[in-house]
Amino acid sequence: MKAFSSLISILIILGVIYWSFSDAKPSISNKDTALKTEFSLDNALFHLKKISEKSHHVGSDEHKIVQNYIVEELQKMGFQTEIQTQTAINKKWFAATTAENIIARLKGSENGKALMLLTHYDSSPHSSLGASDAGSGVVTILEGMRAYLAKNETPKNDIVLLISDAEELGLLGAQAFVDAHKWTKEVGLVLNFEARGSGGPSYMLMETNGKNSKLLSEFLAAKPNFPIANSLMYSIYKKLPNDTDLTVFRENANINGFNFAFIGDHFDYHTAQDSYARLDRETLLHQADYLTTTLNYFANSDISNLSSEEDFVYVNFPFIKMLTFPFSWVSPMSIGSLIIFIILLFFGISMNKITVKGLFKGFIPFIISVLLCGGISFGLWKLLLIIHPQYQDILHGFTYNGYTYIAAFVFLNLWILFKIYKYFLKQEKTTDLLIAPIFIWLVINFLISNSLKGAGFFIIPVFAALLILAIAVFLNLEDKSKRILFTLLSIPTIYIFAPLIKMFPVGLGLKSLFISGIIIALIFGLMVLTFYQKKSFWMQKTVGFLTILFFGIATYNSGFSIDKKKPNSIVYIQNNDTKTAYYGTYNSSLDEYTKQIFDENAIKGSIVNAETKSKYNTRFKYHKKITFKNISTSEVTIEMDTLIGDKRFLEVSILPTRKINKFEFITKKELKLHQFKVNDVLVNDGKVYNIKGGTFLVYHVANQDKKINLSFTLLKNEKLDLILNEISYDLLENPNFSLIPRTEEMMPMPFVTNDAIIISKKLNL
C-alpha cells in the first residue's frame, strides 16, 4: 500500500506540473473562428508569411517592401497612415539612424488619454527573418484591429498604432516618436508586443516609474484568459537595464505600459531560423488573447492616471489564475509564519513528534542537498561546454537540445536528493526532516521582505509546509494517507515553481541551470514527507535511469542539422592606414565553412581595434592575414572648421561610395563634445557628451540616407584621435571575394557583425 500511495503522489505531482504548463497558453484546437469580430489565426498567419519571407533590417530593400505591406493593410481597414521619418539617437546604446515609423490613429468618442498599441517591424541585422521578433507583434495588431473594427463600435479613447522602426538597432523608432511626435503627450498607456524566441507562453511585464497596484488591478480587470506573470520577474526587470521600445516611453515620457513577450525556443532569436514555420501557433494565439482582452478593456476605461503608491505581489495560482497581495503584507506574513513555526515546534517537541537532536540532524541533508544541487549543476554545465565546444558558438546560451538538458538536470538533481536522504533512513522521527527546510525558507523570506519583495510569493510554500507540519504533529494518520494528503497540500508550491524551474535556464541561458537545481532542492525539502520512504527507494532508481536517458538523448542531439543550424561567421577587416587586411571569425569551433579560411596558419585570438560593437562584446576567436583588397571607402568632407575664442566648431559629412550598412565612430582617448549633432539632431539633449574612450556612435544607414552629417564643438587645444569603421553586409556577394557558401546546416551567427566587410581608417580632423 505504501508503494501505491507513493505512485498516487507521483501521479498527482506530474498532473500538477502538466496543469501549470497547460494553463500558460491557449490550445491550437481553438485556432480559428468564423466570426468576423473574432481574431483569426489564419488571417494573422497570412500576414506573417508575407512579411517574414526575407530579412528586412533597416537599410535593406526588403525593409521598404514590408513597410509598404503594413501601410497598405492598415489603409484597407480605413486608417489614414503616416510615415514619421526622423533621425533618432539613443545615448545608452551609442546608436543612431533615420527611422521610419508607421503610425495610425482611431478616433475615440471622448477626449481622454489615448491607448497605444506598439510593436516593431524591422528585423535584426542582417539575416534574421523576424517572424517572431517582431512579426508576431505586427500581425497580432493588424488582425486584432481588423476584428475590433468589425464590431463597428466607437471606443471612448483614441487608439494609436505605432509600428516602430529600428527597434533592433537601439529602440530608435520609439525614441524618434517620443522625441519628436506631437502625439506623445496624448498617450496614457502602451501595450507592447515583443518576442525573444519563437515559442512558449507570453509573459506580461509592466513598465512603470511608480508602483504597480493600479496597473495590475486594471490588467486583471481586462480578464485575459491566460495571464502569465509574477512579481519576481517584475522586481528583477526593474533592476535590470531594460531594452524594449516601451522602456523609452517610460523613461523619457513617464508613460506606463505592458510588455507581452515570449522567450521559448530562445535559440531562434535573431537568427535566420526566426521563420514563419517555426513560430509556435499557440504562442501567437496567446499574444492575440492579450491584445483582444486588453484592447477591449482599455479602449473604454480611464487610462489618464494609472500610477499608484503601492506595489503588489502577484503570481499564477491554481483555479484563480493570479494571486495578489500588497508588498506591505510581505513582512507581516513572514513574521506570522515564524510565530506559527515556533508554536508548532513547541507542540511537536512537547508531544514527542519532533526531537531536538533529530531536527538539528535534519539540517545536514538539506544544506548538503542545496549546495550539491547548485554546485554540481553549475560545474557540470561548465564541463559540458568543454566536452561540446560547439555550444559556445550559440551565443544565446540556450542550445537546441536545451529542453532535454533541463529535463536531464532535473532528474539528476532529484537523484542527488534521493541519494542524500537515503543515508537518513534511520531517522527516528521523519517529521524532524521538515524543520530545517521550513527554517531556511523562513530565512529566505525575511531576506526577501527587506530587499526583493516581488518574490513575496515565496511565503506560500512555507504556509503549505506549516500546514503539513501541523498535521504531522497533531494527527496520527497512516503513512499512506499522510503521503497523499501532504502531496495535495503541496499543489500550490508545485504549480508556482515548476514553470520557474524551466523559465530560468530558457530565459537566462543554460548557465543558470544551477538556479533551477537550488529551487528543486528547496522544494524537495518542503515535500520531504511525500518522498521519504524507509524501506523502498524505487523512485531513486527511476530518476537515475531517466537522468542517464535524457543526458544520452542530449548527447545524441548535440550536433547540428538543417532544422538546427550551426551559427558561424567570417568577416573581412581592412585597415586603410596600415594597408593590411585580415579575415576574422567569432567561432570557437571551426567547421567546413570557416576552415576554408582558418587553416593551420590561422592565429588564435583577436585583432586590435577590429571588432565592432556587439551585444555580448564578443571578440574574434581566430584571425588570418590576407592580401590587402583596397576596397573603396567613404568620402569624408570637412564642411566647417572654425575657431571662436577657445572653442573649435566642426561639421563633417560622410558620403558612402558603395552600399554601407553602418558606421562606427571610435575615439582612442577621452573626449568631451559640446552640442554634438547627428543629421542636425542633438545628442544627449545638447548637454556635454562625455566619452571615456571606445565606440561613441554607431550610425545605421537607412534607405533614405544619402550622407551622414556630424557637428560638434570642443576646446580648440583638444586633439582628436578618431577612427571610422564602415561596415557592409556584402562579403558573400562582393566580387573581390570567392568564399564557398554555407551548407543548409549552417547560418550566420547572430549578435555580431557577420558576412561583413569592415574598413577601418583614421579620421584626419
Secondary structure, 3 states (H helix, E strand, C coil): CHHHHHHHHHHHHHHHHHHHHHCCCCCHHHCCCCCCCCCCHHHHHHHHHHHCCCCCCCCCHHHHHHHHHHHHHHHHCCCCCEEEEEEEEEHHHCEEEEEEEEEEEECCCCCCCEEEEEEECCCCCCCCCCHHHHHHHHHHHHHHHHHHHCCCCCCCCCEEEEEECCHHHCCHHHHHHHHHCHHHHHEEEEEEEEECCCEEEEEEEEECCCCCHHHHHHHHHCCCCCCCCEHHHHHHHHHCCCCCHHHHHHHHHCCEEEEEEEEECHHHCCCCCCCCCCCCHHHHHHHHHHHHHHHHHHCCCCCCCCCCCCCEEEEEECCCEEEEEEHHHHHHHHHHHHHHHHHHHHHHHHCCCCCHHHHHHCHHHHHHHHHHHHHHHHHHHHHHHHHCHHHHHCCCCCCCCHHHHHHHHHHHHHHHHHHHHHCCCCCCCCCHHHHHHHHHHHHHHHHHHHHCHHHHHHHHHHHHHHHHHHHHHHCCCCHHHHHHHHHHHCHHHHHHHHHHHHHHHHHHCHHHHHHHHHHHHHHHHHCHHHHCCCCCCHHHHHHHHHHHHHHHHHHHCCCCCCCCCEEECCEEEEECCCCEEEEEECCCCCCHHHHCCCCCCCEECCCCCCCCCCCCCCCCCEEEEECCCCCCCCEEEEEEEEEECCEEEEEEEEECCCCCCEEEEEECCCEEEEEEEECCEEHHHHCCEEECCEEEEEEECCCCCCCEEEEEEEECCCCCCEEEEEEECCCCCCCCCCCCCCCCCEEECCCCCCCEEEEEEEECC
